[in-house]
Amino acid sequence: MHNYIQAVGLAAGLFTTASLLPQVIKSVRTKSTKDISLGMFALISIGNLLWFVYGLLRRDIPVIAANLVTFSLAVTVILLKLRQK
């Protein structure tokens, strides 16, 4: 049963994390982040960082993995946005 629950968590994390990939790819390809909200990505990053810490405290691999990768992608968009200002 535990493996099933962990698989659901990993799948949820995969889809949540993958949702940022199109934005990262588009921002890198077009070299434009003009229409991206810095505030939204800052809030997402803070939330992902807190979820990552929560996962560490709970020793929950799906939460740790998904939020570490998602945090990295969100910070990438923030850095691209700041570089283009």
NORRA-V993940 format. One record per residue. N is the residue number from 0. RES is the residue in one letter. SS is DSSP state (h for helix, s for strand, l for the rest). PSI is psi as a letter, one per 20 degrees, with the letter a starting at -180 (999 if undefined). Layout:
n->N res->RES ss->SS psi->PSI
n->N res->RES ss->SS psi->PSI
//
This chain:
n->0 res->M ss->l psi->g
n->1 res->H ss->h psi->h
n->2 res->N ss->h psi->h
n->3 res->Y ss->h psi->g
n->4 res->I ss->h psi->g
n->5 res->Q ss->h psi->h
n->6 res->A ss->h psi->h
n->7 res->V ss->h psi->g
n->8 res->G ss->h psi->g
n->9 res->L ss->h psi->g
n->10 res->A ss->h psi->g
n->11 res->A ss->h psi->g
n->12 res->G ss->h psi->h
n->13 res->L ss->h psi->g
n->14 res->F ss->h psi->h
n->15 res->T ss->h psi->g
n->16 res->T ss->h psi->g
n->17 res->A ss->h psi->h
n->18 res->S ss->h psi->h
n->19 res->L ss->h psi->i
n->20 res->L ss->h psi->g
n->21 res->P ss->h psi->h
n->22 res->Q ss->h psi->g
n->23 res->V ss->h psi->g
n->24 res->I ss->h psi->g
n->25 res->K ss->h psi->g
n->26 res->S ss->h psi->h
n->27 res->V ss->h psi->g
n->28 res->R ss->h psi->g
n->29 res->T ss->h psi->i
n->30 res->K ss->l psi->k
n->31 res->S ss->l psi->p
n->32 res->T ss->l psi->k
n->33 res->K ss->l psi->g
n->34 res->D ss->l psi->j
n->35 res->I ss->l psi->p
n->36 res->S ss->l psi->o
n->37 res->L ss->h psi->h
n->38 res->G ss->h psi->g
n->39 res->M ss->h psi->g
n->40 res->F ss->h psi->h
n->41 res->A ss->h psi->g
n->42 res->L ss->h psi->g
n->43 res->I ss->h psi->g
n->44 res->S ss->h psi->g
n->45 res->I ss->h psi->g
n->46 res->G ss->h psi->g
n->47 res->N ss->h psi->h
n->48 res->L ss->h psi->g
n->49 res->L ss->h psi->h
n->50 res->W ss->h psi->h
n->51 res->F ss->h psi->g
n->52 res->V ss->h psi->g
n->53 res->Y ss->h psi->g
n->54 res->G ss->h psi->g
n->55 res->L ss->h psi->g
n->56 res->L ss->h psi->h
n->57 res->R ss->h psi->i
n->58 res->R ss->l psi->l
n->59 res->D ss->l psi->o
n->60 res->I ss->h psi->g
n->61 res->P ss->h psi->g
n->62 res->V ss->h psi->g
n->63 res->I ss->h psi->g
n->64 res->A ss->h psi->g
n->65 res->A ss->h psi->g
n->66 res->N ss->h psi->h
n->67 res->L ss->h psi->g
n->68 res->V ss->h psi->g
n->69 res->T ss->h psi->g
n->70 res->F ss->h psi->g
n->71 res->S ss->h psi->g
n->72 res->L ss->h psi->g
n->73 res->A ss->h psi->g
n->74 res->V ss->h psi->h
n->75 res->T ss->h psi->g
n->76 res->V ss->h psi->g
n->77 res->I ss->h psi->g
n->78 res->L ss->h psi->g
n->79 res->L ss->h psi->g
n->80 res->K ss->h psi->g
n->81 res->L ss->h psi->h
n->82 res->R ss->h psi->h
n->83 res->Q ss->l psi->i
n->84 res->K ss->l psi->999
//
